[in-house]
Structures are given as structure tokens and as C-alpha cells.
Amino acid sequence: MRVIQAATRRLVEKHGHLNDINVFPVPDGDTGSNMAGTMRNIVSSSAKSIERSIGKMSDVIAESALMSARGNSGVILAQFLCGFSEGVKGLKRISPSDFSNAASTAARRAMESISDPREGTILTVINDWAEHLKENCHKYQNFHELLHDSLERAKVSVRSTTDKLASLKKADVVDAGGLGFVYLLEGIVEFTERGSLKDKGEDYVVVETFNPVQEKVSVDSLEFLYCTECLVIGEAISASALRQRLAPLGDSLIVAGTADKVRVHIHTNEPDTVFAIAAEFGTVSAQKAENMLEQHRRLLADVQQQTGIITDSTCDLPEHLLREYDIQVAPLRLFLNDEEFVDKVTISTEEFNSRLGDSTSAKTSQPAPGDFKRLYEEMQEHYSEVAAVHVMARYSGTMQSSKAVGSMVWSDRLNILDSNTLTGGLGMVVLKAAQRAREGMPAAEIVRLAEEDCANVRVFVSMDTLDFAVRGGRMTRSQGFLARLLNIKPVLEFNSRQQGKVNVVAKALGARRCEDKLFAMLAREVQEHGPCTLQFAITHVNVPEVAERYARRMENEFGMAPLYIMQASPVLGCHSGPGACAVAMLMSPAEQ
């Protein structure tokens, strides 16, 4: 385990340099962060293992690698470690010959995991290194000499990558993933030489530093926008079958892992399709889809974004905006008839809302601490501070859980806000926070302005059924019966001025009069607020026709179309029931 720690330390020290020279397959500047994050998670999750045999310890490391692999090179590295584990299976100790055979197996498995392997990448360096081991392992009596010599071969290999890929040659750099593998080997060799993790003098190899070179290979468009990843856990998973199903959806496809656990990486324009296909092979988790073109543009921008934005899945924003602004979303836990789901991971909003009407019980619970931990740790690779904006704390422990976990990871670099709102109201506040972060604004100022936005948000909800209010104890059965008998439809407000308290602010006979009441409430708020710039969002619980009607009326009465219309998060459905339609309005000072 100390060998892995030494390798990780070396890679982490140099990860910024790898980011600077990352131009292939996409010049998005994150190879170093992804490889370092993968290795750091391996160390943290494996450090307490009590295994002593090389075979069993390699299993632990391979398992950790699959669970935490990130990015193209990180997933290749995970598959390499899985292959190495396969090669030393059953061994308690290892000889140079055993090590060479395991390295060959690891290199072969890494190559097999990729649909279209390219010469001049980390694969080239791994293969050249493994070949050298195979040809020379019998010449050495100890591991230090063997590893030292093979490291020199890996260095020669990584230098050769510049001439093997056009983008590397244009930028005059080596492959970042290949160099990352060399850094890992350097850390191992340094440890075998010194026998200590402590810093003793100069680095083993002094590496020339670079300014970021992405501008030399800048692009205005990409054939496939989203770097998409997920973990699939199941039984007898056919990696080749999954790879075949996913291949038409993009490039840079890697399907790595074992028969019961597979990590998927692909560049695609259809992340949701990727996740849906993966779900046919097992339980899908750790989903991620990052817009690589936006990452590339941020690298080239004069203002570098320092603040990451995190929220929770009660925040209703279209997926393309979440991805465009790299907004991290912690998923709530959902319960339908005592069956548990992870919001937008193991069940879509559309499916949850469509099943809501037939349910006997439906409720939500705050995100798991592990989900927050994973997100907060991943954000460390890209940002220097975090602004978190969450659903009202009055009805949920989400914000407190986020604060507890986030503070352990980010300490005083976490700025957190109780929005006192939800659904489209939270969505618009988070969107403005993300736009300010993109402009380079610090986290404290983002949260201060978001607090002002929250005070100017209004969320009104028209309800079609009172059954869920009765079920939740907010109305007696007799009151619910009478309301159904008279066709009474209430309008709710989630009042941000009262810490998110839910109030019935109007009642009407029938849906159309309920709609009139809701729009009258909006008009009154605008009049009382004074001159302002308006923004609207409409969310609904499986009634798109009502949402579209509200949008048309909004344009007629306020001269403003909604920023977006979408299915409401399950928390609104659990509270208000099927047929609910929420209009969120953000009133900003006119000068903005």
C-alpha cells in the first residue's frame, strides 16, 4: 500500500503540469486532475485494508480504482489495475517474473477496454513498458533495478508520443496520460530507492513546467460534446456487449472492469441514452456528463472560474444548463410504496411523477452523505472554493447534511445558503449563481447576491388534487372530502420570506378559476415590488398541457416567456400531488 501512496504522491505533485499539456483527445485541461483524483480515492479507500498478500491487496486496489475512476486516462488506469490484479491472483509474494507477467496482462486488458485504441497515448507507454519488463525481467535480481530500468524505457516511450498524434505535435507536448503513468512509476522507483514517503531533497526527476498550451489547438466545436461516465454493478456483465451497444453513440469509448462491476467512459451527445443502455446491464450510479467544449472555453477565457456551484435535486433546471455551467447536483432519496430510488439516477423525474398517482405512499429524504462527499471531493480538482445553494432547511435536512460533509472537505472555503425555496425558484437562483461564478466572482459574493435573489423569488402552485395534502396530514379527511365535493382547487405559496413556509394563499371553484387566482397573485407581487426585471420558470407534475397554457398566458400578461418549462422535482409531487403546476418568478432590480 505504501508503494501506491508513493506513486499517488508523485502524480498529485505534478497533476497541474498534466492539465497544462492536456490536448488529446480533447483540449479540456483535466487529465492531471482526473488521474490524481482516481489515485487519491484509491489510497483513501484502500488505506485501512489489512490484506498482506499481493494478490488480495491488488484486488482491493482494483476495486477501489473502478469505484473512483475519472476521465479517459483514469478509467484506462483502473482497467490496468484490474488486469494487474488478475495477473497476481492467488499470489502471496511476487517475483520479477511474476511482476512482468502481471504487467503484460494489465497492458492487454487496458488495450481491450478501448473501442478505438490510438498510438501515442497512455496505452502506448503502458505497452512499451510492459514489453520491456517481459524482455528483461530475467536480467535483474531485485525490483529496484528492474523498475528503474523499465522507467527509463517508459520515459523514452512518452517522449515519442509527440510525433504520433497530430494534436500533440502541433502543441509540441507529450501525451498527458502517458506522462501521468511515468509519474506514477517515478513515485514507485523513488520509494524503492529511499524506502520512505517523506520528502528527502530534490524530486527524483525534475520536469520542465509549461504554460497551458490548449490555445495552440483551440477548437470552436466538437463532434461529441459530453464526457460521460457511469458505474454499472450487476452479475455476469458482458463488457463486450455493452461496448458494442454504446459504440454508435460517440467516441473515446472505454468499458473497463470485471464481470460484476464496470466503469463506462464515452464522449457523446446523448448522455441520457448512455445511462439508459447501461441500466440494462445492471444498477447505474456515479453518473457524470461534462461539457468538454465549455471546459475548453473556460481554459482559454481571460477570467478563470474559481468557484464551483453545488445544489440538490429539488433544484429544477434543464439538464443542458446544469451541464453547461458544471452545476453539481446531490440526488435526494425517493420512496414510492416503500421502494427506494435515487432521484434522477435510478428513476427519472418523468417516471416518478407518472407513478405518483397510483402510489399508496410517496416521500423524499435528504441525499446520502456519501453522495455529498463524492461531489465535494470531485470539485476539489477544478475549483478553489464552493458556493452551495439548497432547498429550504425548514422541511429538509439537506442543507445541514451538505454543510456537515462539505465543511470536512472544504473547511472555510465552503459558502452555503438556505434558499428558502425549491423547484423553479431554486433553479433560477442557482442559475444566476452559476453565471456569476463563470464571470469569476468569489463564492462569498455569489452567496450574498443569491440571498438577495431568494428574497425576491415567489413560487405559486396550483393543485389539482388534495389527496396528498390529506395523506401528509396538512388537511383532515373531512376537509379533503368537502373540497373534492365542491371541486375546490387551492393555490399554495412556498414563501421565501417566511423561511420557505407553505401557505394556502387562495382557493377557487375549478381549475380555471384557480389559474386566475394564481396569475392575480403574480400580478400583485409585481405591482408591490415596483420596477424590476422579471424571469419565470414553470414546472409541473405530469401536466405539460397546463404548463404550456400558463406559458402562453404569461407572455400575454407579462410580455415574458418562461426561461424553461419542465417536469417538477419529485419533492413537489410528493407535497402537491399529480396535476400540480408551479410558477416561479424572480424579480431583480431594474438596473440589473
C-alpha positions as CSV (number, residue, x, y, z in Angstrom):
1,M,0.0,0.0,0.0
2,R,2.9,2.4,0.7
3,V,4.1,1.9,-2.9
4,I,0.7,3.1,-4.1
5,Q,0.8,6.0,-1.7
6,A,4.3,7.0,-3.1
7,A,3.0,6.7,-6.7
8,T,0.0,8.8,-5.9
9,R,2.0,11.5,-4.1
10,R,4.2,11.9,-7.2
11,L,1.2,12.2,-9.5
12,V,-0.6,14.6,-7.3
13,E,2.5,16.8,-7.2
14,K,2.6,17.0,-11.0
15,H,-1.1,16.9,-11.8
16,G,-1.2,20.6,-12.7
17,H,1.5,20.2,-15.3
18,L,-0.5,17.3,-16.8
19,N,-3.5,19.6,-17.0
20,D,-1.4,22.3,-18.7
21,I,-0.3,19.9,-21.5
22,N,-3.7,18.0,-21.9
23,V,-4.7,18.4,-25.6
24,F,-5.8,14.9,-26.6
25,P,-8.4,13.6,-27.1
26,V,-9.9,16.9,-26.2
27,P,-8.0,20.1,-25.1
28,D,-10.1,20.4,-21.9
29,G,-7.2,20.5,-19.4
30,D,-8.3,17.9,-16.9
31,T,-6.2,14.8,-17.4
32,G,-4.0,15.5,-14.4
33,S,-7.0,16.2,-12.1
34,N,-8.7,13.0,-13.3
35,M,-5.7,10.8,-12.8
36,A,-4.8,12.4,-9.5
37,G,-8.4,12.1,-8.2
38,T,-8.6,8.5,-9.2
39,M,-5.4,7.6,-7.4
40,R,-6.2,9.7,-4.3
41,N,-9.5,7.9,-3.9
42,I,-7.7,4.6,-4.3
43,V,-5.4,5.5,-1.4
44,S,-8.2,6.8,0.8
45,S,-10.5,3.8,0.3
46,S,-7.7,1.1,0.5
47,A,-5.5,2.6,3.2
48,K,-7.2,0.6,6.0
49,S,-7.1,-2.7,4.3
50,I,-5.4,-5.4,6.4
51,E,-4.6,-7.6,3.4
52,R,-1.0,-8.7,3.3
53,S,-0.8,-10.9,0.2
54,I,0.0,-9.2,-3.1
55,G,-3.0,-11.0,-4.8
56,K,-5.6,-9.9,-2.2
57,M,-4.2,-6.4,-1.9
58,S,-4.3,-5.9,-5.7
59,D,-8.0,-6.9,-5.6
60,V,-8.7,-4.2,-3.1
61,I,-6.8,-1.6,-5.1
62,A,-8.6,-2.7,-8.4
63,E,-12.0,-2.5,-6.7
64,S,-11.2,1.0,-5.4
65,A,-10.0,2.1,-8.8
66,L,-13.2,1.0,-10.5
67,M,-15.3,2.8,-8.0
68,S,-13.4,6.1,-8.3
69,A,-12.0,6.2,-11.9
70,R,-12.5,9.5,-13.6
71,G,-11.8,10.7,-17.1
72,N,-10.3,8.8,-20.1
73,S,-6.9,8.2,-18.5
74,G,-8.4,7.4,-15.1
75,V,-10.6,4.7,-16.5
76,I,-7.7,3.2,-18.5
77,L,-5.7,3.3,-15.3
78,A,-8.5,1.5,-13.5
79,Q,-8.6,-1.2,-16.1
80,F,-4.8,-1.6,-16.0
81,L,-5.0,-2.2,-12.2
82,C,-7.8,-4.7,-12.7
83,G,-5.6,-6.5,-15.2
84,F,-2.7,-6.4,-12.8
85,S,-4.9,-7.9,-10.1
86,E,-5.9,-10.7,-12.5
87,G,-2.2,-11.4,-13.2
88,V,-1.2,-11.8,-9.5
89,K,-4.4,-13.6,-8.4
90,G,-3.6,-16.1,-5.7
91,L,-0.1,-15.0,-5.1
92,K,1.2,-14.1,-1.6
93,R,4.5,-12.8,-2.8
94,I,5.8,-11.7,-6.2
95,S,9.0,-12.3,-8.2
96,P,10.3,-10.1,-11.1
97,S,9.0,-12.7,-13.5
98,D,5.5,-12.7,-11.8
99,F,5.5,-8.9,-11.9
100,S,6.4,-8.9,-15.6
101,N,3.6,-11.4,-16.4
102,A,1.0,-9.3,-14.4
103,A,2.1,-6.1,-16.2
104,S,1.6,-7.9,-19.6
105,T,-1.9,-9.0,-18.5
106,A,-2.6,-5.4,-17.3
107,A,-1.5,-3.9,-20.6
108,R,-3.6,-6.3,-22.6
109,R,-6.7,-5.7,-20.5
110,A,-6.2,-1.9,-20.8
111,M,-6.0,-2.2,-24.6
112,E,-9.1,-4.5,-24.8
113,S,-11.2,-2.0,-22.8
114,I,-11.0,0.6,-25.6
115,S,-13.1,0.5,-28.8
116,D,-10.6,2.5,-30.9
117,P,-7.1,2.5,-29.3
118,R,-4.7,5.1,-30.7
119,E,-1.0,5.0,-30.9
120,G,0.7,7.8,-29.0
121,T,-1.5,7.7,-25.8
122,I,-1.1,6.3,-22.3
123,L,-1.7,2.9,-23.9
124,T,1.5,3.2,-25.9
125,V,3.5,4.0,-22.8
126,I,2.0,1.1,-20.9
127,N,2.6,-1.4,-23.7
128,D,6.2,-0.3,-24.2
129,W,6.9,-0.5,-20.5
130,A,5.2,-4.0,-20.2
131,E,7.1,-5.3,-23.2
132,H,10.4,-4.1,-21.8
133,L,9.6,-5.9,-18.5
134,K,8.8,-9.1,-20.3
135,E,12.0,-9.0,-22.3
136,N,14.3,-8.1,-19.4
137,C,12.9,-9.3,-16.2
138,H,15.3,-12.3,-16.1
139,K,18.3,-10.0,-16.0
140,Y,17.6,-8.5,-12.6
141,Q,17.8,-9.8,-9.1
142,N,15.8,-7.1,-7.4
143,F,12.8,-5.0,-8.1
144,H,14.6,-1.6,-7.7
145,E,16.9,-2.3,-10.7
146,L,14.0,-3.8,-12.7
147,L,11.7,-0.8,-12.1
148,H,14.5,1.8,-12.6
149,D,15.4,0.3,-16.0
150,S,11.8,0.0,-17.1
151,L,11.1,3.5,-16.0
152,E,13.8,4.7,-18.4
153,R,12.0,2.8,-21.2
154,A,8.7,4.4,-20.3
155,K,10.3,7.9,-20.5
156,V,11.6,7.1,-24.0
157,S,8.1,6.0,-24.9
158,V,6.3,9.0,-23.6
159,R,8.8,11.3,-25.5
160,S,7.9,9.5,-28.7
161,T,4.2,10.3,-28.3
162,T,4.7,13.9,-29.6
163,D,5.3,12.6,-33.1
164,K,2.5,10.1,-33.1
165,L,-0.6,12.3,-32.7
166,A,-1.2,15.5,-34.8
167,S,-2.6,17.5,-31.8
168,L,0.4,16.7,-29.7
169,K,2.8,17.6,-32.4
170,K,1.0,20.9,-33.1
171,A,1.2,21.8,-29.4
172,D,4.7,20.4,-29.0
173,V,3.9,18.3,-25.9
174,V,3.8,14.7,-24.9
175,D,0.6,12.8,-24.1
176,A,-0.6,13.9,-20.7
177,G,-2.0,10.5,-19.8
178,G,1.3,8.8,-20.8
179,L,3.3,11.2,-18.8
180,G,1.0,10.7,-15.8
181,F,1.8,7.0,-16.0
182,V,5.5,7.8,-16.0
183,Y,5.0,10.0,-12.9
184,L,3.4,7.0,-11.1
185,L,6.4,4.9,-12.0
186,E,8.7,7.6,-10.7
187,G,7.0,7.7,-7.4
188,I,7.3,3.9,-7.1
189,V,11.0,3.9,-8.0
190,E,11.7,6.7,-5.6
191,F,10.1,4.7,-2.8
192,T,12.1,1.6,-3.6
193,E,15.2,3.7,-3.6
194,R,14.6,5.6,-0.4
195,G,12.1,3.4,1.4
196,S,10.2,6.4,2.8
197,L,7.3,8.6,1.9
198,K,9.0,11.6,3.4
199,D,10.4,14.2,1.2
200,K,14.2,14.0,1.1
201,G,15.8,16.6,-1.1
202,E,15.0,17.1,-4.8
203,D,12.4,15.3,-6.8
204,Y,13.5,12.1,-8.4
205,V,13.1,13.7,-11.8
206,V,13.0,17.5,-12.4
207,V,10.3,18.2,-15.0
208,E,10.2,21.3,-17.1
209,T,7.0,23.2,-16.4
210,F,4.8,24.6,-19.2
211,N,2.2,27.3,-19.6
212,P,-1.1,25.9,-20.7
213,V,-0.9,25.0,-24.4
214,Q,-4.6,24.5,-25.2
215,E,-4.7,27.7,-27.1
216,K,-2.4,26.2,-29.7
217,V,-5.0,23.6,-30.5
218,S,-8.1,25.6,-29.7
219,V,-11.4,24.5,-31.3
220,D,-14.8,26.1,-31.9
221,S,-16.8,22.9,-32.0
222,L,-16.6,19.3,-31.1
223,E,-18.3,16.4,-32.8
224,F,-19.2,14.9,-29.4
225,L,-19.8,17.4,-26.5
226,Y,-20.2,15.4,-23.3
227,C,-17.6,13.4,-21.5
228,T,-20.0,10.9,-20.0
229,E,-19.2,8.3,-17.3
230,C,-21.0,5.9,-15.0
231,L,-20.5,2.8,-12.9
232,V,-22.5,-0.3,-13.6
233,I,-22.9,-3.0,-10.9
234,G,-24.6,-6.3,-11.7
235,E,-24.0,-10.0,-12.4
236,A,-22.2,-11.6,-15.4
237,I,-21.9,-8.2,-17.1
238,S,-20.7,-8.6,-20.7
239,A,-18.3,-5.7,-21.2
240,S,-18.0,-6.5,-24.9
241,A,-21.8,-6.5,-25.4
242,L,-22.1,-3.2,-23.5
243,R,-19.3,-1.7,-25.6
244,Q,-21.0,-2.8,-28.8
245,R,-24.3,-1.2,-27.7
246,L,-22.6,2.1,-26.8
247,A,-20.1,2.3,-29.7
248,P,-22.6,4.1,-32.2
249,L,-23.2,6.9,-29.6
250,G,-19.8,8.5,-29.7
251,D,-16.0,8.0,-29.4
252,S,-13.3,7.6,-26.8
253,L,-15.4,4.7,-25.5
254,I,-13.9,2.7,-22.7
255,V,-15.7,-0.1,-20.9
256,A,-13.5,-1.3,-18.1
257,G,-13.9,-3.6,-15.1
258,T,-15.0,-7.1,-14.1
259,A,-18.0,-9.3,-14.5
260,D,-19.8,-7.7,-11.6
261,K,-18.5,-4.1,-11.8
262,V,-17.9,-2.0,-14.9
263,R,-16.8,1.6,-15.4
264,V,-18.1,3.3,-18.6
265,H,-16.5,6.3,-20.3
266,I,-17.6,7.8,-23.6
267,H,-17.6,11.1,-25.5
268,T,-21.2,11.5,-26.7
269,N,-24.1,13.9,-27.5
270,E,-26.6,11.6,-25.8
271,P,-25.6,11.1,-22.1
272,D,-29.1,10.0,-21.1
273,T,-29.1,7.3,-23.8
274,V,-25.8,6.0,-22.5
275,F,-27.2,5.8,-18.9
276,A,-30.3,4.1,-20.1
277,I,-28.4,1.4,-22.1
278,A,-26.0,0.9,-19.1
279,A,-29.1,0.4,-16.9
280,E,-30.0,-2.7,-19.0
281,F,-26.8,-4.3,-17.8
282,G,-27.1,-3.5,-14.0
283,T,-27.6,-0.8,-11.5
284,V,-26.1,2.5,-12.6
285,S,-24.5,5.0,-10.3
286,A,-21.8,7.8,-10.3
287,Q,-23.3,9.3,-13.4
288,K,-21.5,12.3,-14.9
289,A,-21.7,14.3,-18.1
290,E,-19.4,17.3,-18.6
291,N,-19.5,19.6,-21.5
292,M,-15.9,19.4,-22.9
293,L,-16.3,22.4,-25.2
294,E,-17.3,24.6,-22.2
295,Q,-14.3,23.3,-20.3
296,H,-12.1,24.2,-23.2
297,R,-13.5,27.7,-23.5
298,R,-13.0,28.3,-19.8
299,L,-9.4,27.4,-20.1
300,L,-9.0,30.0,-22.8
301,A,-11.0,32.7,-21.1
302,D,-9.4,35.7,-19.6
303,V,-11.4,35.1,-16.4
304,Q,-10.9,31.8,-14.8
305,Q,-13.7,30.3,-12.7
306,Q,-12.6,29.7,-9.2
307,T,-16.0,28.9,-7.6
308,G,-17.9,25.6,-8.0
309,I,-21.6,25.5,-7.6
310,I,-23.5,22.7,-5.9
311,T,-27.2,22.2,-5.2
312,D,-29.6,19.3,-4.7
313,S,-32.1,17.6,-6.9
314,T,-35.1,19.7,-5.7
315,C,-33.5,22.3,-8.0
316,D,-35.3,22.3,-11.3
317,L,-33.0,23.3,-14.1
318,P,-32.9,21.8,-17.6
319,E,-30.1,19.3,-18.0
320,H,-28.3,21.3,-20.6
321,L,-27.9,24.2,-18.2
322,L,-26.6,22.0,-15.4
323,R,-24.0,20.7,-17.7
324,E,-23.1,24.0,-19.4
325,Y,-22.4,25.6,-16.0
326,D,-21.0,22.4,-14.4
327,I,-23.6,22.7,-11.6
328,Q,-23.2,19.7,-9.2
329,V,-26.4,18.1,-8.0
330,A,-26.7,15.9,-4.9
331,P,-29.6,13.5,-5.5
332,L,-32.4,13.1,-2.9
333,R,-33.6,9.6,-1.9
334,L,-37.2,8.9,-3.1
335,F,-39.7,6.3,-1.8
336,L,-42.7,5.0,-3.7
337,N,-44.7,2.3,-1.9
338,D,-41.6,1.7,0.3
339,E,-39.4,1.1,-2.8
340,E,-36.3,3.3,-2.6
341,F,-34.8,5.2,-5.5
342,V,-32.1,7.8,-6.1
343,D,-33.5,10.9,-7.7
344,K,-32.6,11.2,-11.4
345,V,-30.2,8.3,-11.1
346,T,-32.2,5.1,-10.6
347,I,-35.5,6.7,-11.6
348,S,-36.3,9.6,-13.9
349,T,-38.5,12.5,-12.8
350,E,-40.9,11.7,-15.5
351,E,-41.3,8.1,-14.4
352,F,-41.6,9.1,-10.7
353,N,-44.3,11.6,-11.5
354,S,-46.2,9.2,-13.7
355,R,-46.3,6.6,-11.0
356,L,-47.2,9.1,-8.3
357,G,-51.0,8.9,-8.8
358,D,-51.2,5.1,-8.2
359,S,-48.9,5.2,-5.2
360,T,-50.1,4.5,-1.7
361,S,-47.2,6.3,-0.2
362,A,-44.6,8.7,-1.6
363,K,-42.0,10.7,0.2
364,T,-38.5,12.1,-0.2
365,S,-35.4,12.1,2.0
366,Q,-32.2,14.1,2.0
367,P,-29.2,13.0,-0.1
368,A,-26.9,10.4,1.4
369,P,-23.7,11.8,3.0
370,G,-21.7,9.6,0.6
371,D,-23.2,11.4,-2.4
372,F,-22.2,14.8,-1.0
373,K,-18.7,13.5,-0.1
374,R,-18.1,12.3,-3.7
375,L,-19.3,15.5,-5.3
376,Y,-17.4,17.8,-2.9
377,E,-14.2,15.8,-3.4
378,E,-14.6,15.8,-7.2
379,M,-15.0,19.6,-7.1
380,Q,-11.6,19.9,-5.4
381,E,-9.9,19.1,-8.7
382,H,-11.5,22.0,-10.6
383,Y,-12.2,24.8,-8.1
384,S,-10.6,26.6,-5.2
385,E,-13.9,27.3,-3.3
386,V,-17.6,26.3,-3.4
387,A,-20.9,28.1,-3.2
388,A,-23.8,25.7,-2.2
389,V,-27.4,26.7,-2.5
390,H,-30.0,24.3,-1.2
391,V,-33.7,23.6,-0.8
392,M,-35.4,25.2,2.3
393,A,-34.0,23.8,5.5
394,R,-37.4,24.2,7.1
395,Y,-38.7,21.0,5.6
396,S,-35.4,19.1,4.8
397,G,-32.1,18.2,6.4
398,T,-30.4,18.5,3.0
399,M,-28.6,21.8,3.7
400,Q,-27.4,20.6,7.1
401,S,-26.0,17.4,5.6
402,S,-24.3,19.3,2.8
403,K,-22.8,21.7,5.3
404,A,-21.5,18.9,7.6
405,V,-19.9,17.0,4.8
406,G,-18.8,20.0,2.7
407,S,-17.1,21.6,5.7
408,M,-15.0,18.5,6.3
409,V,-13.8,18.6,2.6
410,W,-13.6,22.3,2.0
411,S,-13.2,23.8,5.5
412,D,-13.7,27.6,5.4
413,R,-13.8,27.6,1.6
414,L,-17.4,26.5,1.6
415,N,-20.1,29.2,1.4
416,I,-23.6,27.7,1.9
417,L,-27.1,29.2,1.7
418,D,-30.6,28.1,2.7
419,S,-32.6,29.3,-0.3
420,N,-36.0,29.0,1.5
421,T,-37.4,27.9,-1.8
422,L,-37.5,24.9,-4.2
423,T,-38.3,23.7,-7.8
424,G,-38.1,26.6,-10.4
425,G,-37.4,29.2,-7.8
426,L,-34.3,27.4,-6.6
427,G,-33.4,26.7,-10.2
428,M,-33.3,30.4,-11.2
429,V,-31.3,31.3,-8.1
430,V,-28.8,28.6,-8.8
431,L,-28.5,29.5,-12.5
432,K,-27.7,33.1,-11.6
433,A,-25.2,31.9,-9.1
434,A,-23.5,29.7,-11.7
435,Q,-23.4,32.6,-14.2
436,R,-21.7,34.8,-11.6
437,A,-19.2,32.0,-10.9
438,R,-18.5,31.8,-14.6
439,E,-17.7,35.5,-14.6
440,G,-15.1,34.9,-11.9
441,M,-17.0,36.2,-8.9
442,P,-15.8,34.8,-5.5
443,A,-18.0,32.4,-3.5
444,A,-18.8,34.8,-0.7
445,E,-20.2,37.4,-3.0
446,I,-22.1,34.8,-5.1
447,V,-23.9,33.6,-1.9
448,R,-24.6,37.2,-0.8
449,L,-26.2,38.0,-4.1
450,A,-28.0,34.7,-4.2
451,E,-29.5,35.5,-0.8
452,E,-30.9,38.7,-2.3
453,D,-32.3,36.7,-5.2
454,C,-34.0,34.3,-2.8
455,A,-35.8,37.2,-1.1
456,N,-37.2,38.2,-4.5
457,V,-38.4,34.8,-5.5
458,R,-42.1,33.9,-5.5
459,V,-43.3,30.3,-6.1
460,F,-47.1,29.7,-6.5
461,V,-48.5,26.3,-7.1
462,S,-52.0,25.4,-8.5
463,M,-53.2,22.0,-7.2
464,D,-55.4,19.5,-9.0
465,T,-55.9,17.1,-6.0
466,L,-55.9,17.4,-2.3
467,D,-55.3,13.7,-1.6
468,F,-51.7,14.3,-1.0
469,A,-52.4,17.1,1.4
470,V,-54.7,14.8,3.3
471,R,-52.1,12.0,3.2
472,G,-49.4,14.3,4.5
473,G,-51.6,15.5,7.4
474,R,-51.8,19.1,6.2
475,M,-55.6,18.7,5.8
476,T,-58.2,16.5,7.6
477,R,-60.1,13.8,5.7
478,S,-63.3,15.7,6.2
479,Q,-61.8,18.8,4.7
480,G,-60.4,16.9,1.8
481,F,-63.8,15.2,1.2
482,L,-65.6,18.6,1.2
483,A,-63.0,20.2,-1.1
484,R,-63.4,17.3,-3.6
485,L,-67.2,17.5,-3.4
486,L,-67.2,21.2,-4.2
487,N,-64.3,21.0,-6.7
488,I,-62.2,23.4,-4.7
489,K,-58.7,24.0,-6.0
490,P,-56.2,25.8,-3.8
491,V,-53.1,27.9,-4.7
492,L,-50.1,27.3,-2.5
493,E,-47.2,29.6,-1.9
494,F,-43.7,28.5,-0.8
495,N,-42.9,31.7,1.0
496,S,-39.2,32.5,0.9
497,R,-39.9,35.5,3.2
498,Q,-41.1,33.0,5.9
499,Q,-38.2,30.5,5.7
500,G,-40.0,28.6,2.9
501,K,-43.2,28.1,4.8
502,V,-46.1,26.6,2.8
503,N,-49.3,28.7,2.9
504,V,-52.6,28.3,1.1
505,V,-53.0,31.8,-0.3
506,A,-56.1,31.3,-2.4
507,K,-59.0,28.9,-3.1
508,A,-61.2,28.6,-6.2
509,L,-64.0,26.6,-7.6
510,G,-62.5,24.7,-10.5
511,A,-59.1,24.6,-12.3
512,R,-59.7,27.7,-14.5
513,R,-60.6,30.0,-11.5
514,C,-57.6,28.5,-9.7
515,E,-55.4,29.6,-12.6
516,D,-56.9,33.1,-12.5
517,K,-56.1,33.3,-8.8
518,L,-52.5,32.3,-9.3
519,F,-51.9,34.9,-12.0
520,A,-53.6,37.5,-9.9
521,M,-51.1,36.7,-7.1
522,L,-48.2,37.1,-9.5
523,A,-49.5,40.5,-10.8
524,R,-50.0,41.7,-7.2
525,E,-46.4,40.7,-6.3
526,V,-45.0,42.6,-9.3
527,Q,-47.1,45.7,-8.5
528,E,-46.0,45.7,-4.9
529,H,-42.4,45.1,-5.7
530,G,-42.0,48.1,-8.1
531,P,-39.8,48.4,-11.1
532,C,-37.9,45.2,-11.7
533,T,-36.7,42.7,-14.3
534,L,-38.8,39.5,-14.4
535,Q,-37.8,36.0,-15.0
536,F,-40.1,33.0,-14.9
537,A,-39.9,29.2,-14.8
538,I,-42.8,26.8,-15.0
539,T,-42.6,23.2,-13.5
540,H,-45.4,20.7,-13.4
541,V,-46.3,17.2,-12.2
542,N,-47.2,15.4,-15.3
543,V,-49.5,18.1,-16.8
544,P,-47.5,19.5,-19.8
545,E,-50.7,20.9,-21.3
546,V,-51.4,23.0,-18.2
547,A,-47.8,24.3,-18.2
548,E,-48.0,25.3,-21.9
549,R,-51.2,27.1,-21.2
550,Y,-49.7,29.0,-18.3
551,A,-46.7,29.9,-20.5
552,R,-49.0,31.4,-23.2
553,R,-50.9,33.4,-20.6
554,M,-47.6,34.6,-19.1
555,E,-46.5,36.0,-22.4
556,N,-49.8,37.8,-22.8
557,E,-50.0,39.3,-19.3
558,F,-46.3,40.0,-18.6
559,G,-44.8,40.1,-22.0
560,M,-42.3,37.4,-20.9
561,A,-41.9,33.8,-21.9
562,P,-40.6,31.4,-19.2
563,L,-36.9,30.6,-19.2
564,Y,-37.9,27.0,-19.3
565,I,-40.8,24.5,-18.7
566,M,-40.0,21.1,-17.2
567,Q,-41.3,18.3,-15.0
568,A,-41.1,19.3,-11.4
569,S,-38.8,17.5,-9.0
570,P,-40.4,14.7,-7.0
571,V,-40.4,16.8,-3.8
572,L,-43.2,19.0,-5.3
573,G,-45.2,16.0,-6.5
574,C,-45.0,14.4,-3.0
575,H,-46.2,17.6,-1.5
576,S,-48.8,18.7,-4.0
577,G,-49.7,15.6,-5.9
578,P,-50.3,14.8,-9.7
579,G,-51.6,17.7,-11.7
580,A,-49.8,20.4,-9.8
581,C,-48.3,23.3,-11.8
582,A,-45.8,25.7,-10.2
583,V,-44.9,29.2,-11.5
584,A,-41.7,30.6,-10.1
585,M,-41.0,34.3,-10.5
586,L,-37.7,36.1,-9.8
587,M,-37.9,39.9,-9.5
588,S,-34.5,41.5,-9.9
589,P,-33.8,45.3,-9.5
590,A,-34.4,47.1,-12.8
591,E,-30.8,48.3,-13.1
592,Q,-29.6,44.7,-13.4
